[in-house]
Amino acid sequence: MSTVTAVIPPADAAPADPAARIGELRSEIDACDAQLIELLQRRLAVSQEIGVLRAASGGTRLSLSREQQVLSRFRAALGPDGASLGMLLLRQGRGRL
């Protein structure tokens, strides 16, 4: 996965056409959203496969230690709301408890 770096003009540099720039930025957000959706669909499929394999081998439905690792990683990268996002992803993959 490649890293995208946005170029943000200085605060005092007003764009020639703010409406056009807003449109460009919204298009960039749309592209990011499309990538996120694709990755989330992939994550969901992988998570569901893990659940099937765990159930088939007599394991529990979830691993609390693994979930804590995921939540910690999201919290460290994104702050307190990151843990909430991580929990939404976990719930999407395994369903509500």
C-alpha positions as CSV (number, residue, x, y, z in Angstrom):
1,M,0.0,0.0,0.0
2,S,1.4,3.4,-0.9
3,T,1.5,6.4,1.3
4,V,-0.1,9.5,0.0
5,T,1.1,12.9,1.2
6,A,-1.2,15.8,0.7
7,V,0.3,19.2,-0.2
8,I,-1.3,21.8,1.9
9,P,-0.7,25.4,0.9
10,P,0.3,27.9,3.6
11,A,-2.7,29.4,5.5
12,D,-2.1,32.8,3.9
13,A,-2.0,31.5,0.4
14,A,-5.6,31.8,-0.9
15,P,-6.4,29.6,-3.9
16,A,-7.4,31.4,-7.1
17,D,-10.8,29.7,-7.2
18,P,-11.8,28.3,-3.8
19,A,-14.8,26.5,-5.2
20,A,-12.7,24.6,-7.7
21,R,-10.2,23.7,-5.0
22,I,-12.9,22.4,-2.8
23,G,-14.2,20.3,-5.7
24,E,-10.7,18.8,-6.2
25,L,-10.3,18.1,-2.5
26,R,-13.7,16.4,-2.4
27,S,-12.7,14.3,-5.3
28,E,-9.6,13.3,-3.3
29,I,-11.8,12.4,-0.3
30,D,-14.0,10.3,-2.6
31,A,-11.0,8.4,-3.9
32,C,-9.8,7.8,-0.3
33,D,-13.3,6.6,0.6
34,A,-13.2,4.1,-2.3
35,Q,-9.9,2.7,-1.1
36,L,-11.1,2.5,2.5
37,I,-14.2,0.6,1.4
38,E,-12.2,-1.8,-0.6
39,L,-9.8,-2.4,2.3
40,L,-12.7,-2.8,4.8
41,Q,-14.4,-5.4,2.6
42,R,-11.1,-7.3,2.4
43,R,-10.7,-7.0,6.2
44,L,-14.2,-8.3,6.7
45,A,-13.7,-11.3,4.5
46,V,-10.4,-12.2,6.2
47,S,-12.1,-11.8,9.7
48,Q,-15.0,-14.0,8.7
49,E,-12.6,-16.7,7.4
50,I,-10.7,-16.6,10.7
51,G,-14.1,-17.0,12.5
52,V,-15.0,-20.1,10.4
53,L,-11.6,-21.6,11.0
54,R,-11.7,-21.0,14.7
55,A,-15.2,-22.5,15.0
56,A,-14.2,-25.5,12.8
57,S,-11.2,-26.2,15.1
58,G,-13.4,-26.0,18.3
59,G,-12.1,-22.5,19.2
60,T,-14.0,-19.7,20.8
61,R,-15.8,-17.1,18.6
62,L,-13.3,-14.4,19.5
63,S,-9.9,-13.8,21.0
64,L,-10.1,-11.1,23.6
65,S,-6.3,-10.7,23.6
66,R,-6.3,-10.2,19.9
67,E,-9.1,-7.7,20.0
68,Q,-7.2,-5.7,22.6
69,Q,-4.1,-5.7,20.3
70,V,-6.3,-4.3,17.5
71,L,-7.9,-1.7,19.8
72,S,-4.5,-0.6,21.2
73,R,-3.1,-0.2,17.7
74,F,-6.0,2.0,16.6
75,R,-5.9,4.0,19.8
76,A,-2.1,4.6,19.4
77,A,-2.5,5.7,15.8
78,L,-5.7,7.7,15.9
79,G,-6.3,8.7,19.5
80,P,-9.3,7.9,21.7
81,D,-11.7,7.8,18.7
82,G,-9.4,5.3,17.1
83,A,-10.4,2.7,19.6
84,S,-14.0,3.3,18.7
85,L,-13.3,2.9,15.1
86,G,-11.3,-0.3,15.9
87,M,-14.3,-1.6,17.8
88,L,-16.6,-0.9,14.9
89,L,-14.3,-2.9,12.6
90,L,-14.1,-5.8,15.1
91,R,-17.9,-5.8,15.4
92,Q,-18.3,-5.8,11.7
93,G,-16.1,-8.8,11.3
94,R,-17.5,-10.9,14.1
95,G,-20.9,-9.5,14.8
96,R,-22.2,-8.2,18.1
97,L,-21.6,-10.2,21.2
